[in-house]
């Protein structure tokens, strides 16, 4: 078996990726297939952490008249539901994993403690980070950047739902938009390419962490990235 390109990675999954075609909630078949591929990564000897979004349950204020902080906390609770669904499926695949939450929900998840997360990773357990950063006004993109830095990950694998990578323009507005295979953090900010929010990018732009953006609709892409194949877009320090 060839050696993986990265030793420790953080996989960023959107909530929508877990919902599949049904758009809302968790699709057990889709989650099962994603966990099949995560198990392949674990079997390669790669240490893997996961940050999952909550957009399949809650996004923004969902048209309701409520303050931003309340809406953000509701979104964080959605990420916990998704994390528990992933944990359940991974355990059915005989993958040892732990959910660590930035919000205290001690009955269902361990509290996020950096040293505990590192210990789980060293023991080859999949670590699922739930609850975002635990603070309103920050996205799960920022949570992914923060946790990747805290746990010394080599790369963030941005699994996009239906997008092959970073495009030169919005394909809905520009039919000539093309895939960018490699770009620096600085170029991404200069060109205002909406891959991650600016807070997340500011955390990463001086680090050695690479971002690999790829289409999760083709589940084989996850292993291809770790095999060192050119898939999607690579973002790195200039």
URRATA-V629202 format. One record per residue. N is the residue number from 0. OMEGA is omega as a letter, one per 40 degrees, with the letter a starting at -180 (none if undefined). D_LAST is the distance of its C-alpha to the last C-alpha in Angstrom with 1 decimal. Layout:
n->N omega->OMEGA d_last->D_LAST
n->N omega->OMEGA d_last->D_LAST
This chain:
n->0 omega->a d_last->31.6
n->1 omega->a d_last->28.1
n->2 omega->a d_last->25.7
n->3 omega->a d_last->23.3
n->4 omega->a d_last->19.5
n->5 omega->a d_last->19.1
n->6 omega->a d_last->21.7
n->7 omega->a d_last->21.5
n->8 omega->i d_last->20.3
n->9 omega->i d_last->20.9
n->10 omega->i d_last->22.4
n->11 omega->i d_last->22.4
n->12 omega->i d_last->25.6
n->13 omega->i d_last->27.0
n->14 omega->a d_last->30.7
n->15 omega->i d_last->31.4
n->16 omega->i d_last->30.3
n->17 omega->a d_last->33.2
n->18 omega->a d_last->35.7
n->19 omega->a d_last->35.3
n->20 omega->a d_last->37.6
n->21 omega->i d_last->39.7
n->22 omega->a d_last->36.9
n->23 omega->i d_last->38.5
n->24 omega->a d_last->39.0
n->25 omega->i d_last->38.2
n->26 omega->a d_last->39.1
n->27 omega->a d_last->40.3
n->28 omega->i d_last->39.9
n->29 omega->i d_last->36.3
n->30 omega->i d_last->35.5
n->31 omega->i d_last->37.3
n->32 omega->i d_last->35.3
n->33 omega->a d_last->32.0
n->34 omega->i d_last->33.4
n->35 omega->a d_last->34.5
n->36 omega->i d_last->30.9
n->37 omega->i d_last->29.8
n->38 omega->i d_last->32.6
n->39 omega->i d_last->31.3
n->40 omega->i d_last->28.0
n->41 omega->a d_last->30.1
n->42 omega->i d_last->32.3
n->43 omega->a d_last->29.3
n->44 omega->i d_last->28.9
n->45 omega->i d_last->25.8
n->46 omega->a d_last->25.9
n->47 omega->i d_last->25.4
n->48 omega->a d_last->25.3
n->49 omega->i d_last->25.8
n->50 omega->a d_last->25.4
n->51 omega->i d_last->27.7
n->52 omega->a d_last->28.3
n->53 omega->a d_last->31.8
n->54 omega->i d_last->31.9
n->55 omega->i d_last->34.6
n->56 omega->a d_last->36.9
n->57 omega->i d_last->35.7
n->58 omega->a d_last->33.2
n->59 omega->i d_last->33.2
n->60 omega->i d_last->36.8
n->61 omega->i d_last->38.1
n->62 omega->a d_last->40.1
n->63 omega->i d_last->42.0
n->64 omega->i d_last->42.7
n->65 omega->a d_last->41.2
n->66 omega->a d_last->38.9
n->67 omega->a d_last->35.2
n->68 omega->i d_last->35.4
n->69 omega->i d_last->38.2
n->70 omega->a d_last->36.3
n->71 omega->i d_last->33.2
n->72 omega->i d_last->35.3
n->73 omega->i d_last->37.0
n->74 omega->i d_last->33.6
n->75 omega->i d_last->32.9
n->76 omega->i d_last->36.3
n->77 omega->i d_last->35.4
n->78 omega->i d_last->32.5
n->79 omega->i d_last->35.0
n->80 omega->i d_last->37.3
n->81 omega->i d_last->34.6
n->82 omega->i d_last->33.6
n->83 omega->i d_last->37.2
n->84 omega->i d_last->37.6
n->85 omega->i d_last->34.7
n->86 omega->a d_last->36.2
n->87 omega->a d_last->39.6
n->88 omega->i d_last->38.4
n->89 omega->i d_last->36.4
n->90 omega->i d_last->39.4
n->91 omega->i d_last->41.5
n->92 omega->a d_last->39.1
n->93 omega->i d_last->39.9
n->94 omega->i d_last->36.4
n->95 omega->a d_last->36.6
n->96 omega->i d_last->34.6
n->97 omega->i d_last->34.6
n->98 omega->i d_last->33.9
n->99 omega->a d_last->32.6
n->100 omega->i d_last->33.0
n->101 omega->i d_last->31.7
n->102 omega->a d_last->35.1
n->103 omega->i d_last->38.2
n->104 omega->a d_last->40.0
n->105 omega->a d_last->41.5
n->106 omega->a d_last->43.9
n->107 omega->a d_last->41.3
n->108 omega->i d_last->38.0
n->109 omega->i d_last->37.0
n->110 omega->i d_last->35.4
n->111 omega->i d_last->31.7
n->112 omega->a d_last->31.5
n->113 omega->a d_last->28.3
n->114 omega->i d_last->30.2
n->115 omega->i d_last->32.4
n->116 omega->i d_last->29.4
n->117 omega->a d_last->28.0
n->118 omega->i d_last->31.5
n->119 omega->i d_last->32.0
n->120 omega->i d_last->28.8
n->121 omega->i d_last->29.9
n->122 omega->i d_last->33.2
n->123 omega->i d_last->31.5
n->124 omega->i d_last->32.4
n->125 omega->i d_last->30.4
n->126 omega->i d_last->29.6
n->127 omega->a d_last->29.7
n->128 omega->a d_last->28.5
n->129 omega->i d_last->30.7
n->130 omega->a d_last->31.4
n->131 omega->i d_last->27.8
n->132 omega->a d_last->27.0
n->133 omega->a d_last->30.8
n->134 omega->i d_last->30.3
n->135 omega->i d_last->30.9
n->136 omega->i d_last->28.4
n->137 omega->a d_last->25.5
n->138 omega->i d_last->24.6
n->139 omega->i d_last->24.3
n->140 omega->i d_last->20.6
n->141 omega->i d_last->20.3
n->142 omega->i d_last->22.7
n->143 omega->i d_last->20.5
n->144 omega->a d_last->17.4
n->145 omega->a d_last->19.9
n->146 omega->i d_last->21.8
n->147 omega->i d_last->18.8
n->148 omega->a d_last->17.8
n->149 omega->a d_last->21.4
n->150 omega->i d_last->22.3
n->151 omega->i d_last->19.4
n->152 omega->i d_last->18.4
n->153 omega->a d_last->15.9
n->154 omega->i d_last->15.3
n->155 omega->i d_last->16.6
n->156 omega->a d_last->18.6
n->157 omega->a d_last->19.2
n->158 omega->a d_last->22.5
n->159 omega->a d_last->23.3
n->160 omega->i d_last->26.9
n->161 omega->i d_last->27.5
n->162 omega->a d_last->23.9
n->163 omega->a d_last->22.3
n->164 omega->i d_last->18.7
n->165 omega->a d_last->16.6
n->166 omega->a d_last->18.7
n->167 omega->i d_last->18.2
n->168 omega->i d_last->21.1
n->169 omega->a d_last->23.8
n->170 omega->i d_last->26.0
n->171 omega->a d_last->29.0
n->172 omega->a d_last->28.6
n->173 omega->a d_last->27.1
n->174 omega->a d_last->28.6
n->175 omega->a d_last->26.2
n->176 omega->a d_last->23.1
n->177 omega->i d_last->21.2
n->178 omega->i d_last->19.0
n->179 omega->a d_last->15.2
n->180 omega->a d_last->14.4
n->181 omega->a d_last->10.6
n->182 omega->i d_last->8.2
n->183 omega->i d_last->5.1
n->184 omega->a d_last->6.9
n->185 omega->i d_last->7.0
n->186 omega->a d_last->8.5
n->187 omega->i d_last->10.6
n->188 omega->a d_last->12.0
n->189 omega->a d_last->12.7
n->190 omega->i d_last->14.5
n->191 omega->i d_last->16.2
n->192 omega->a d_last->16.0
n->193 omega->i d_last->18.2
n->194 omega->i d_last->16.8
n->195 omega->i d_last->17.1
n->196 omega->a d_last->18.6
n->197 omega->i d_last->16.7
n->198 omega->i d_last->18.0
n->199 omega->a d_last->16.5
n->200 omega->a d_last->13.0
n->201 omega->i d_last->13.5
n->202 omega->a d_last->14.5
n->203 omega->a d_last->11.5
n->204 omega->i d_last->8.4
n->205 omega->a d_last->8.7
n->206 omega->i d_last->10.1
n->207 omega->a d_last->9.7
n->208 omega->i d_last->11.5
n->209 omega->i d_last->10.8
n->210 omega->i d_last->12.7
n->211 omega->a d_last->15.0
n->212 omega->a d_last->17.0
n->213 omega->a d_last->20.4
n->214 omega->a d_last->24.0
n->215 omega->i d_last->26.3
n->216 omega->i d_last->29.3
n->217 omega->a d_last->28.9
n->218 omega->i d_last->29.2
n->219 omega->a d_last->28.6
n->220 omega->a d_last->24.9
n->221 omega->i d_last->24.4
n->222 omega->i d_last->25.6
n->223 omega->i d_last->23.9
n->224 omega->a d_last->20.5
n->225 omega->i d_last->21.6
n->226 omega->i d_last->23.2
n->227 omega->i d_last->19.9
n->228 omega->i d_last->20.9
n->229 omega->i d_last->18.7
n->230 omega->i d_last->19.7
n->231 omega->a d_last->18.3
n->232 omega->i d_last->14.6
n->233 omega->i d_last->11.7
n->234 omega->a d_last->9.0
n->235 omega->i d_last->6.3
n->236 omega->a d_last->3.8
n->237 omega->none d_last->0.0
